[in-house]
Amino acid sequence: MSGLDWPGLMRAGLQELRLRPAEFWALSPAELALMLGAGGPIARPMGRARLDELLARFPDAPTRIEGRK
């Protein structure tokens, strides 16, 4: 058998997430999966050390506009 586990999804959405039925049925399967924490780790915000590393690797350089001195 293939497809979605609707009883399991309904249990997770209605009981664990405490969604109302209309809210549950308005979600796409991808949105529900995201709310349930599926899809892998969430990217963490960039810290100052990583920003400094990128700034050193890719420094801003003044751009030269053609025809101007």
C-alpha positions as CSV (number, residue, x, y, z in Angstrom):
1,M,0.0,0.0,0.0
2,S,1.3,3.5,-0.8
3,G,0.2,7.0,-0.2
4,L,-0.2,9.0,2.9
5,D,-1.0,7.7,6.4
6,W,-4.1,9.9,6.8
7,P,-5.0,8.5,10.3
8,G,-1.5,9.1,11.5
9,L,-1.4,12.6,10.0
10,M,-4.7,13.5,11.4
11,R,-3.7,12.3,14.9
12,A,-0.5,14.3,14.7
13,G,-2.2,17.4,13.4
14,L,-5.3,17.4,15.6
15,Q,-3.9,16.0,18.8
16,E,-0.2,16.9,18.8
17,L,-0.3,20.2,17.0
18,R,-3.8,21.0,18.3
19,L,-5.0,22.2,15.0
20,R,-8.7,22.7,14.3
21,P,-10.1,20.4,11.6
22,A,-10.4,23.3,9.1
23,E,-6.8,24.3,9.8
24,F,-5.6,20.8,9.3
25,W,-7.4,20.3,6.0
26,A,-6.2,23.7,4.7
27,L,-2.6,22.6,5.0
28,S,-0.6,20.9,2.3
29,P,1.2,17.6,3.2
30,A,4.5,19.6,2.9
31,E,3.3,22.3,5.3
32,L,2.1,19.7,7.8
33,A,5.4,17.8,7.6
34,L,7.3,21.1,8.2
35,M,5.1,21.8,11.3
36,L,5.8,18.3,12.6
37,G,9.6,18.8,12.2
38,A,10.1,16.6,9.2
39,G,12.5,17.6,6.5
40,G,15.9,17.6,8.3
41,P,17.6,20.1,10.4
42,I,16.8,23.8,10.3
43,A,19.6,26.0,9.2
44,R,21.0,28.0,12.1
45,P,21.6,31.8,11.8
46,M,25.1,32.8,10.7
47,G,27.3,33.8,13.6
48,R,29.8,36.7,13.7
49,A,32.8,34.3,13.2
50,R,31.3,32.9,10.0
51,L,30.5,36.4,8.7
52,D,34.1,37.5,9.4
53,E,35.3,34.4,7.5
54,L,33.2,35.2,4.5
55,L,34.2,38.9,4.6
56,A,37.9,37.9,4.5
57,R,37.3,35.4,1.7
58,F,35.2,37.7,-0.4
59,P,36.1,41.3,0.5
60,D,34.1,44.2,-0.9
61,A,36.1,45.9,-3.6
62,P,35.3,49.3,-5.0
63,T,33.8,48.9,-8.5
64,R,35.2,51.0,-11.3
65,I,32.6,52.5,-13.5
66,E,33.6,52.6,-17.1
67,G,34.4,56.1,-18.4
68,R,34.9,57.6,-14.9
69,K,38.1,58.3,-13.0
